[in-house]
Amino acid sequence: MAGGDGAVAMMPHVLIVAGSDSSGGAGLVRDIETVSTLGLRSCLAVTAVTVQTHVAVEHVQLMPPELVATQMRAAFDANLVAAVKIGMLGTAAAIEAVGAVLASNRQVPVVLDPVLASTSGSSLLADDAIDALTRDLMPICRLVTPNLVELARLTGSAPAPDEEEAWRQADELSRTVRAVLVKGGHAQGTRCIDVLLQPNLPAVRFEAPRLPRGMRGTGCMLSSAVAASLALGASLEASVSRAKQYVFDALASSKDIEPKS
């Protein structure tokens, strides 16, 4: 390996395991952009190639599970992987393949953004893969970051109509994972509240003003920002706080105004 390449390999990397988005609004593009902005390098395992606009998913081509696993192993072999961010996986077989690689690298913190559907509503995870996700992958992750819609599906519940029900669902999920960050972006009110729950620890709330702006890929950005901070050695709580501020700043500077219903 050339000297320059060797120096790059020894820099902390975030391994991003996710799908592409041809519109550039979410997925790998957002992940790489976030990690780079926070001062780290990325390496990749592409799980799917999607054909998307900003309003619809037109086609999804899933990568073979063994190809996803081979990409991950190559990334670990080539670089100093200090954290892993997982997004779209697609199938139970892909979940199994990813979990097998992570089982050999348990010292590396993993942040899972459970991508179940696109913003436009297209399914991005097979229905029969939910059990594999909750049973085989989520327990080995340092953090899982569902929004309220994803939280409901992961717990087999109806979408929470209020904060009390959201907390009940989050508490149920937190019993089977190391930590869960419930994102409040789909809730109502003037404040956007995310809640970090960890077994046997008090819940931690992260609040920010709710901005009248919309941006695709904020879930990708948040989970990647948490992974980047963990890679730099920050605590989980500090990583979540920094990630939420990063997303808030991105929204505040966005020119996209959320359409009124």
Phi, psi and omega in degrees: 000136179294154184303317180298317179296324179295321178295319178296319182298330182274356173283147177300134178241151167255122176276119181257121179247102189195176179260161178274162176222112185296339178282343183081006185274341184207186177069214188305323182299311179296320181298309182297316179303315182294310182299318179296316180300327181272008169094013181241169177258157180245151163230161197228149163227109184278124182264335183199151170249122181244147174256110186224151162253190177279358182236349183201151171263120185263332180198145176230125175245108181281142175280147175301137183307319181292329176292321176299313180296320179296319176300316180297315181297321179295320179296318178294322180291326188272336191225166172275090181279115184257350176195158178234135172245128180245131175243239184296132178241321171096310187219164176296325179295321177294320178300316179297317181295316179296317179299324180294321178292317181295330179298336178268000182222049189291346180284348184266126179291141183239130175249124182250117170264105187285085183284107182255331181205159176282168176302327181280354176105356179290135181290134179240004175219128180301143182302324182283001180264350182300315180298318179297321180297311184286328185274317191257332187253314185301321181296339181262003180270148177288327182208141173240136190236069180280148165275182186294325179291316178294321178302316180299315180293322181292334180257003180066035185241169170282152177307135185296126179278346182208174183295325181298315180291323177299318178296322179297314179296318180296320179296320178298315181292324184293345180285343184246000181230164180288325178196146177227134175248110179272121184269134185263016183297334180270000180277182179250174177107169184277347179244138174263116187244122171254146183233127177260122179240134176225141181305133175067018176231151178296147175294146179241127180259140176237118185243148174206155176300142176279120184269144179279049183224148178241146178208127175289150174086010181294328176294321175298315181298314183298310183294323178292323178293322176297314180299320180296318179292321175298321178298331179273001174096006179287157176291166180297314181298316179294323180295318179294317180299314179294321181294318179297320178295322179299313180293320178300315180296321179295319178294318182298329182266358181286146177266359181276119178264131180295128180294142179280139180275000000 
